[in-house]
Amino acid sequence: MTKGQRKANGSFALSDSPSYLLKRCTQYYGDLYAHETGSTELTKQQFTLLAVLEQNEGASQTALVELTGIDRSTLAEMVRRMLEKDLLSRERTEEDQRANSVAISASGRKALRAARTAADRAEKALLECLPPTERQKFVKLLSLVAAAGESYVSGGAAALRSRGRRRRA
């Protein structure tokens, strides 16, 4: 939020807050995804996990935390439940017997295909509120914000804080 968005009394309108607006957009997409998939399909996080595994077959659970942004304990519980539903398979890695390699099962691939179709419909519905000429630009801007977040998480946090201190000095 910039100084210009603050009201004279120091408060601000949530409708002008990028973080609040992103949260509302995420909630809206969640509703659209739930509507499109129905209650028997994959959750958004399960869909994300399977989509990442499709490109990173046999990834360790530690790598999946990094690739998905899902916290470690949530991911471990998700994997456990998805193993019970036969959506995934898991085995110890040869390199490190403490690490697990996770892969998609045949039924997981089938569920991913069905959920991808529903996710595509939900994303199309999400973008329909924008003028057609602005949709690709919106996605590009979101990707810039996401890339900044990935850079921040992967070690850029200290550099960003340092840069902020220099500006204030």
C-alpha positions as CSV (number, residue, x, y, z in Angstrom):
1,M,0.0,0.0,0.0
2,T,1.4,3.4,-0.9
3,K,1.2,6.6,1.2
4,G,-1.4,7.9,-1.3
5,Q,-3.8,5.2,-0.4
6,R,-3.9,6.2,3.3
7,K,-6.8,8.3,4.4
8,A,-6.3,11.5,6.4
9,N,-7.0,9.6,9.7
10,G,-4.3,7.1,8.9
11,S,-6.7,4.2,8.0
12,F,-7.0,2.8,4.5
13,A,-9.7,1.2,2.4
14,L,-9.2,-2.6,2.0
15,S,-10.5,-2.2,-1.5
16,D,-7.2,-0.4,-2.3
17,S,-4.9,-3.0,-0.7
18,P,-3.1,-5.3,-3.1
19,S,-2.7,-8.0,-0.5
20,Y,-6.4,-8.0,0.4
21,L,-7.4,-8.0,-3.3
22,L,-5.1,-11.0,-4.0
23,K,-6.7,-12.9,-1.1
24,R,-10.2,-12.1,-2.4
25,C,-9.1,-13.3,-5.9
26,T,-7.8,-16.5,-4.4
27,Q,-11.0,-17.0,-2.6
28,Y,-13.0,-16.4,-5.7
29,Y,-10.9,-18.9,-7.7
30,G,-11.3,-21.4,-4.9
31,D,-15.1,-21.1,-5.2
32,L,-14.9,-21.4,-9.0
33,Y,-12.7,-24.5,-8.7
34,A,-14.9,-26.1,-6.1
35,H,-18.0,-25.5,-8.3
36,E,-16.3,-26.9,-11.4
37,T,-14.8,-30.0,-9.7
38,G,-17.6,-30.9,-7.4
39,S,-17.1,-32.5,-4.0
40,T,-15.6,-35.8,-5.3
41,E,-12.6,-34.4,-7.2
42,L,-9.2,-33.3,-6.0
43,T,-8.8,-30.3,-3.8
44,K,-6.8,-27.3,-5.2
45,Q,-3.7,-28.4,-3.2
46,Q,-4.0,-32.0,-4.3
47,F,-4.3,-30.8,-7.9
48,T,-1.2,-28.6,-7.4
49,L,0.7,-31.5,-6.0
50,L,-0.2,-33.9,-8.8
51,A,0.5,-31.3,-11.5
52,V,4.0,-30.7,-10.0
53,L,4.6,-34.4,-9.7
54,E,3.7,-34.8,-13.4
55,Q,6.7,-32.7,-14.2
56,N,8.9,-33.9,-11.4
57,E,8.2,-37.7,-11.1
58,G,9.9,-39.2,-8.2
59,A,10.6,-35.9,-6.4
60,S,11.3,-36.1,-2.7
61,Q,8.8,-34.7,-0.2
62,T,11.3,-32.0,0.6
63,A,11.6,-31.0,-3.0
64,L,7.8,-31.0,-3.3
65,V,7.5,-28.5,-0.4
66,E,9.8,-26.1,-2.4
67,L,8.0,-26.8,-5.7
68,T,4.5,-26.4,-4.5
69,G,4.8,-23.8,-1.7
70,I,2.8,-26.2,0.6
71,D,4.2,-26.3,4.1
72,R,6.0,-29.5,5.2
73,S,3.5,-30.8,7.6
74,T,0.5,-30.2,5.4
75,L,2.3,-31.8,2.5
76,A,3.2,-34.9,4.5
77,E,-0.5,-35.3,5.6
78,M,-1.7,-34.8,2.0
79,V,0.7,-37.4,0.7
80,R,-0.5,-39.8,3.4
81,R,-4.1,-39.3,2.5
82,M,-3.4,-39.5,-1.2
83,L,-1.5,-42.7,-0.7
84,E,-4.6,-44.2,1.0
85,K,-6.7,-43.2,-2.0
86,D,-4.2,-44.7,-4.4
87,L,-3.5,-41.4,-6.1
88,L,0.3,-41.6,-5.3
89,S,3.0,-44.1,-4.6
90,R,6.0,-43.5,-2.3
91,E,9.3,-45.3,-1.7
92,R,12.6,-44.6,0.1
93,T,15.2,-43.1,-2.2
94,E,18.4,-45.1,-2.8
95,E,20.6,-42.1,-2.1
96,D,19.0,-41.3,1.3
97,Q,17.0,-43.9,3.1
98,R,15.4,-41.1,5.2
99,A,13.9,-39.4,2.1
100,N,10.8,-40.5,0.3
101,S,10.4,-40.4,-3.5
102,V,6.8,-39.7,-4.5
103,A,5.2,-40.6,-7.8
104,I,1.7,-40.4,-9.4
105,S,-0.2,-43.7,-9.7
106,A,-2.4,-44.6,-12.6
107,S,-5.5,-43.5,-10.7
108,G,-3.7,-40.3,-9.8
109,R,-3.1,-39.5,-13.4
110,K,-6.7,-40.1,-14.2
111,A,-7.8,-37.8,-11.4
112,L,-5.3,-35.2,-12.6
113,R,-6.7,-35.2,-16.1
114,A,-10.3,-34.8,-14.8
115,A,-9.3,-32.0,-12.4
116,R,-7.2,-30.2,-15.1
117,T,-10.3,-29.9,-17.2
118,A,-12.3,-28.5,-14.3
119,A,-9.4,-26.2,-13.4
120,D,-9.2,-24.9,-16.9
121,R,-12.9,-24.0,-16.8
122,A,-12.5,-22.3,-13.4
123,E,-9.5,-20.3,-14.7
124,K,-11.5,-19.3,-17.8
125,A,-14.4,-18.1,-15.6
126,L,-11.9,-16.2,-13.3
127,L,-10.6,-14.3,-16.3
128,E,-14.0,-13.6,-17.9
129,C,-14.5,-10.6,-15.7
130,L,-11.6,-8.9,-17.4
131,P,-11.7,-7.3,-20.9
132,P,-10.3,-9.9,-23.4
133,T,-7.3,-7.6,-24.3
134,E,-6.2,-7.4,-20.6
135,R,-6.3,-11.2,-19.7
136,Q,-2.8,-12.1,-20.8
137,K,-1.4,-8.9,-19.3
138,F,-3.0,-9.8,-16.0
139,V,-1.5,-13.3,-16.0
140,K,1.9,-11.8,-16.9
141,L,1.7,-9.3,-14.0
142,L,0.7,-12.1,-11.6
143,S,3.7,-14.2,-12.8
144,L,6.0,-11.2,-12.0
145,V,4.7,-11.0,-8.5
146,A,5.0,-14.8,-8.1
147,A,8.6,-14.7,-9.4
148,A,9.4,-12.0,-6.9
149,G,8.0,-14.2,-4.1
150,E,10.0,-17.2,-5.2
151,S,13.1,-15.1,-5.3
152,Y,12.3,-13.8,-1.8
153,V,11.8,-17.3,-0.4
154,S,14.9,-18.7,-2.1
155,G,17.3,-16.3,-0.4
156,G,16.5,-12.9,-1.7
157,A,14.7,-12.0,1.5
158,A,17.9,-10.7,3.2
159,A,18.8,-8.7,0.0
160,L,15.3,-7.2,-0.1
161,R,15.4,-6.2,3.6
162,S,18.9,-4.8,3.1
163,R,17.8,-2.8,0.1
164,G,14.9,-1.4,2.1
165,R,17.2,-0.3,4.9
166,R,19.4,1.6,2.4
167,R,16.4,3.4,0.9
168,R,15.2,4.6,4.4
169,A,18.7,5.8,5.3
